[in-house]
């Protein structure tokens, strides 16, 4: 697998190369293939673990300048008129048609 540091997980499977089915070699399954072969519950656990690893290092995700500018604009508006905001409960009720 080179120097990527990723090791194959799970059983290996034969893969045919060329025209003859006799020309096979064993190629290790990738971690993604292994995860995708698991039951849904196990795949959800994997997704949760991946998400938690991302959340632990939010600084590693770049935020485009355009999004930073928009967030700054919205924060400025909120600070100028905090009463213009609606509490989440009211917004949710409007979205769900309960108001």
C-alpha positions in Angstrom: 0.0 0.0 0.0 3.0 2.3 -0.3 3.8 4.9 2.3 0.3 6.1 2.9 0.1 4.5 6.3 -3.2 2.9 5.5 -3.3 -0.8 6.1 -5.9 -3.0 4.5 -8.7 -4.3 6.7 -10.5 -7.5 6.4 -10.0 -10.5 4.2 -8.3 -10.3 0.8 -10.2 -11.0 -2.4 -8.9 -12.3 -5.7 -9.0 -9.8 -8.6 -8.7 -11.0 -12.2 -6.3 -9.2 -14.5 -6.2 -9.8 -18.3 -8.5 -12.1 -20.2 -8.0 -15.3 -18.4 -9.6 -16.0 -15.0 -6.5 -18.0 -14.2 -4.5 -14.7 -14.1 -5.6 -13.6 -10.6 -3.8 -12.0 -7.8 -4.9 -11.2 -4.3 -5.6 -7.5 -3.6 -6.3 -6.4 -0.1 -9.7 -4.7 0.6 -9.5 -1.1 1.3 -10.8 0.3 4.6 -13.7 1.9 2.8 -14.7 -1.4 1.1 -14.5 -3.1 4.5 -16.8 -0.5 6.1 -19.3 -0.7 3.2 -19.5 -4.5 3.6 -20.6 -4.1 7.2 -24.2 -4.0 8.5 -25.8 -0.6 8.6 -25.4 -0.3 12.4 -21.6 -0.9 12.1 -21.4 1.6 9.2 -23.2 4.2 11.4 -20.7 3.6 14.1 -17.9 4.2 11.7 -19.5 7.4 10.5 -19.9 8.6 14.0 -16.2 7.8 14.8 -15.1 9.7 11.7 -17.3 12.7 12.5 -16.0 12.8 16.1 -12.4 12.8 14.8 -13.3 15.8 12.6 -15.0 17.7 15.4 -12.0 17.2 17.6 -9.9 19.3 15.2 -12.2 22.0 13.7 -9.2 24.2 13.0 -8.1 21.7 10.3 -11.1 22.6 8.2 -10.6 25.7 6.1 -13.4 28.3 6.1 -13.5 30.3 2.9 -13.1 34.0 3.3 -16.6 34.6 1.7 -18.2 32.5 4.5 -16.1 34.4 7.2 -17.3 37.7 5.7 -20.9 36.5 5.8 -20.6 35.4 9.4 -19.1 38.7 10.4 -21.9 40.6 8.6 -24.6 38.6 10.4 -22.9 39.0 13.8 -22.6 42.7 13.3 -26.4 42.9 12.4 -27.2 40.8 15.5 -25.1 43.0 17.8 -26.8 46.1 16.3 -30.3 44.7 17.0 -30.4 41.6 19.1 -34.2 41.8 19.5 -34.6 41.1 15.7 -33.5 37.5 16.3 -36.0 34.8 17.0 -35.4 32.0 19.6 -34.9 28.5 18.1 -38.2 27.3 19.6 -40.2 30.0 17.6 -38.3 29.3 14.4 -38.9 25.6 14.7 -42.6 26.1 15.4 -42.9 28.3 12.3 -41.1 25.8 10.2 -43.3 23.0 11.4 -46.4 25.0 10.9 -47.3 25.1 14.6 -47.5 28.8 15.0 
